[in-house]
Amino acid sequence: MQDIQIRPIQQADNKIVAGIIKQVLTEFGLNREGFAFVDAELEALFEHYIAPKAAYYVAEVDGKILGGAGFGPLLGGDEHTAELKKMYVLTEGRGLGLGSALMRQLLPMVAAAGYRQIYLETMPEMKDAIRLYEKFDFCAINHSMGNTGHHGCQSFFLRSMP
């Protein structure tokens, strides 16, 4: 039995989580302009996800960080729309329920922060991620929202908050 822990990011985690995000993006050929790979916040996630309007959590298995996810205001959006941000899990962590555990942690926090909906962007080839989003009631929409800087993304999802 593996010991899975979902916890808030700490400053000491910044480099590890940035490495995970870059590794996953590289795995999918998305290590270029137009994707999270070049986001300025990548090297300082702890500092960029400050409550109450944002949070970032990491997923650890047996003490090793294997992924993470966060939320914050949708850049260029209205005050009622959050964005699911930087949700990535290493290959070795997939299939363990980490994505679901991260969603169960974050979605109530999104609602508690006063957001009415949450938006995300991804790529069609990230099929496992899309299945996870749909499992948590995200619905595909046919256009991007806000001004995320991720002009390379081709799949967009939105979920209403209860």
ZAMARGU-4260 file (C-alpha; in steps of 0.2 Angstrom, whole numbers, plus 5000, padded with zeros to 4 digits):
<rodrens>
0) 5000/5000/5000 | 5007/5017/4995 | 5006/5032/5006 | 4998/5046/4996 | 4997/5063/5003
5) 4990/5079/4996 | 4997/5094/5004 | 4999/5113/5001 | 5015/5117/4991 | 5029/5124/5001
10) 5043/5136/4995 | 5055/5122/4995 | 5045/5112/4983 | 5046/5126/4969 | 5060/5118/4960
15) 5054/5100/4961 | 5036/5105/4955 | 5043/5116/4941 | 5054/5101/4935 | 5038/5089/4935
20) 5028/5102/4925 | 5043/5103/4912 | 5045/5085/4911 | 5027/5081/4908 | 5026/5095/4895
25) 5041/5088/4886 | 5034/5071/4886 | 5019/5078/4876 | 5030/5089/4865 | 5023/5105/4873
30) 5040/5112/4879 | 5038/5128/4869 | 5030/5145/4868 | 5011/5145/4869 | 5011/5132/4884
35) 5014/5133/4903 | 5033/5128/4899 | 5037/5146/4897 | 5026/5154/4911 | 5036/5166/4923
40) 5027/5159/4938 | 5033/5141/4935 | 5049/5144/4946 | 5039/5152/4960 | 5023/5143/4962
45) 5022/5144/4981 | 5023/5163/4979 | 5010/5164/4965 | 4996/5154/4974 | 4992/5163/4989
50) 4975/5160/4998 | 4961/5165/4999 | 4959/5167/4980 | 4972/5154/4975 | 4980/5138/4981
55) 4992/5125/4974 | 4994/5107/4981 | 5006/5094/4978 | 5003/5075/4978 | 5016/5064/4986
60) 5018/5046/4986 | 5029/5038/4999 | 5036/5055/5002 | 5040/5059/4984 | 5031/5073/4975
65) 5024/5065/4959 | 5012/5079/4954 | 5002/5095/4958 | 4988/5106/4954 | 4982/5123/4958
70) 4969/5137/4955 | 4968/5155/4954 | 4959/5169/4945 | 4957/5167/4927 | 4969/5181/4919
75) 4959/5192/4908 | 4943/5185/4915 | 4930/5191/4927 | 4931/5190/4946 | 4919/5175/4946
80) 4930/5163/4936 | 4944/5153/4942 | 4956/5144/4932 | 4963/5126/4936 | 4981/5128/4934
85) 4997/5118/4932 | 4989/5101/4935 | 5002/5088/4930 | 5007/5071/4936 | 5023/5061/4932
90) 5021/5045/4922 | 5025/5035/4938 | 5011/5043/4947 | 4997/5040/4935 | 4984/5028/4938
95) 4986/5030/4957 | 4971/5042/4959 | 4982/5057/4962 | 4972/5068/4949 | 4956/5063/4958
100) 4963/5067/4975 | 4969/5084/4969 | 4952/5088/4962 | 4943/5083/4978 | 4955/5094/4987
105) 4954/5109/4976 | 4936/5110/4970 | 4928/5114/4987 | 4942/5127/4989 | 4937/5135/4973
110) 4919/5136/4979 | 4924/5143/4996 | 4935/5157/4987 | 4919/5163/4980 | 4921/5158/4962
115) 4905/5153/4952 | 4915/5143/4938 | 4932/5136/4934 | 4940/5135/4917 | 4954/5125/4911
120) 4964/5123/4895 | 4973/5107/4889 | 4978/5098/4873 | 4968/5084/4864 | 4982/5072/4866
125) 4981/5073/4885 | 4967/5060/4885 | 4969/5054/4903 | 4968/5071/4909 | 4952/5075/4899
130) 4944/5059/4906 | 4948/5066/4923 | 4941/5083/4920 | 4925/5075/4913 | 4923/5064/4928
135) 4923/5080/4939 | 4909/5088/4928 | 4920/5099/4917 | 4911/5102/4900 | 4920/5105/4884
140) 4918/5122/4877 | 4922/5128/4859 | 4933/5143/4864 | 4946/5149/4875 | 4942/5161/4889
145) 4953/5175/4897 | 4971/5179/4893 | 4981/5165/4899 | 4995/5166/4887 | 4993/5148/4882
150) 4988/5151/4864 | 4994/5134/4859 | 4980/5125/4869 | 4966/5118/4859 | 4954/5110/4871
155) 4944/5121/4883 | 4933/5116/4898 | 4922/5124/4910 | 4913/5118/4926 | 4900/5128/4936
160) 4903/5128/4955 | 4889/5123/4967
</rodrens>
